[in-house]
Amino acid sequence: MSIRILIVDDESGIRESLGALLRDEGYEVDAVATGEECLDAIERQQYQLVLLDVWLTGMDGLETLEKLQRRDPAPMVVMISGHGNVETAVRATKLGAFDFLEKPLSIEKVVLVVRNALDLMRLDSENQRLRAELEERYQILGTSVSMKALRQQIALTAPTSGRVLIFGESGTGKELVARALHANSPRSSMPFVEVNCAAIPEELIESEMFGHRKGSFTGASEDKAGKFQKADGGTLFLDEVGDMSLKTQSKVLRILEEQSVEPLGSNQPVKVDVRVLAATNKKLEDEISKGNFREDLFYRLNVIPFYVPALRQRTEDIPILAAHFLASFCQAYGKKQKEFSQPAMEILVANPWPGNVRELKNLVERLVIMSPSHRIEPHHLPPELFRGAQQDAQKPYETLHEARQAYEREFVLRKLQENGWNMTNTAAALGIERSHLYRKMRALKIAPSKAS
């Protein structure tokens, strides 16, 4: 994209010389003489940078600057003045000007300031893009009652400093909840530091959590800041906190009480301001009764409990999540947009998903990579996806008719899968007519694949 610059100065000589200089640098340049003309030009054309004289006939430069800053997006503005003073420069900066140039203008200074202003603009634009990507990546999807309640709970809790303990099975999205709490808190511009308590070896966890001083143990060749120090001013997320050793639990409890951390090899406490969020897939009350988790730490962490439901408990969200993952992975891998057929989606909804959202996400990624068709049909799905029907066939039933129908449905689905949902071959395998198979599928509420 070409960079467009607008020069606003009532001296024609300045407009011409600045315009020639910036065109030689490869920019597209327009020039006007007044603040009113500047605002008109901005309405007609998007400019990335405005070089704006302070002293103008009619509307002065500072008033023009103030009106430019109300636009969305606002251009970068560099002020120019032949009668500059500190008070004017300070006011211009407070109004949002990037820099202040004094006449007579230095060619080197103009080029440098313009480049710096445009570099900052590109950096801001990139930061906004990355923030938008992060928000999309970590958004909490679902229209089920439980997910609506969870989002409402996040909205109420995020602005506070209350500690949160997030309960839920593996793969349900506990980290997403922690990130949402951080992103919607006053600490959002500060670090979000994650510690997987189950993944760090026992002999290293104290060093990772609290930091250490050079020489405090074999291999400590330099000072190292721990996770608590890295999260200072922000949020520390203790994932799988139920796997933390009792020794480490004791130190974490002391840090929460004293709001200071003592690195290994040091007797000088370091003050930290950290909001602690924790998550676990264990029932900590049971771990307390077994002597594996400190009861006092549990009550310190469990100020506000969150419960993230398993995917099988909110099956109405499966189509939303599957479609979202499908669109994301198609874009990520440069594939044409794919879609699930209704029969394929019914199989996804019927699956119990023991690995929860993480398992669904991994499956969709595999389908995007491996499936050649733009439409994903049941025969594209892996055999384990039919375990939902199999498990239904194994549950207790009140009548013989219910049990027979459930088994029959599972048996027909399995034969359809084995024969790639080819109706002729499936009917032959079942020993029935093709027309009989269609009637049987309607009776058993099995939607036919459109690929058949």
Stockholm file with secondary structure:
# STOCKHOLM 1.0

chainA/1-452         MSIRILIVDDESGIRESLGALLRDEGYEVDAVATGEECLDAIERQQYQLVLLDVWLTGMDGLETLEKLQRRDPAPMVVMISGHGNVETAVRATKLGAFDFLEKPLSIEKVVLVVRNALDLMRLDSENQRLRAELEERYQILGTSVSMKALRQQIALTAPTSGRVLIFGESGTGKELVARALHANSPRSSMPFVEVNCAAIPEELIESEMFGHRKGSFTGASEDKAGKFQKADGGTLFLDEVGDMSLKTQSKVLRILEEQSVEPLGSNQPVKVDVRVLAATNKKLEDEISKGNFREDLFYRLNVIPFYVPALRQRTEDIPILAAHFLASFCQAYGKKQKEFSQPAMEILVANPWPGNVRELKNLVERLVIMSPSHRIEPHHLPPELFRGAQQDAQKPYETLHEARQAYEREFVLRKLQENGWNMTNTAAALGIERSHLYRKMRALKIAPSKAS
#=GR chainA/1-452 SS CCCEEEEECSCHHHHHHHHHHHHHTTCEEEEESSHHHHHHHHHHSCCSEEEEESSCSSSCHHHHHHHHTTSSSCCEEEEEESSCCHHHHHHHHHTTCSEEEESSCCHHHHHHHHHHHHHHHHHHHHHHHHHHHHHHHTCCCCCSHHHHHHHHHHHHHTTSCCCEEEECCTTSCHHHHHHHHHHTSTTTTSCEEEEETTTSCHHHHHHHHHEECTTSSTTCCSCEECHHHHTTTSEEEEETGGGSCHHHHHHHHHHHHHSEECCBTCCSCEECCCEEEEEESSCHHHHHHTTSSCHHHHHHHTTEEEECCCGGGCGGGHHHHHHHHHHHHHHHTTCCCCEECHHHHHHHHHSCCTTHHHHHHHHHHHHHHHCCSSEECGGGSCGGGGHHHHHHHHSCCSSHHHHHHHHHHHHHHHHHHHTTTCHHHHHHHHTSCHHHHHHHHHHTTCCCCTTC
#=GC SS_cons         CCCEEEEECSCHHHHHHHHHHHHHTTCEEEEESSHHHHHHHHHHSCCSEEEEESSCSSSCHHHHHHHHTTSSSCCEEEEEESSCCHHHHHHHHHTTCSEEEESSCCHHHHHHHHHHHHHHHHHHHHHHHHHHHHHHHTCCCCCSHHHHHHHHHHHHHTTSCCCEEEECCTTSCHHHHHHHHHHTSTTTTSCEEEEETTTSCHHHHHHHHHEECTTSSTTCCSCEECHHHHTTTSEEEEETGGGSCHHHHHHHHHHHHHSEECCBTCCSCEECCCEEEEEESSCHHHHHHTTSSCHHHHHHHTTEEEECCCGGGCGGGHHHHHHHHHHHHHHHTTCCCCEECHHHHHHHHHSCCTTHHHHHHHHHHHHHHHCCSSEECGGGSCGGGGHHHHHHHHSCCSSHHHHHHHHHHHHHHHHHHHTTTCHHHHHHHHTSCHHHHHHHHHHTTCCCCTTC
//
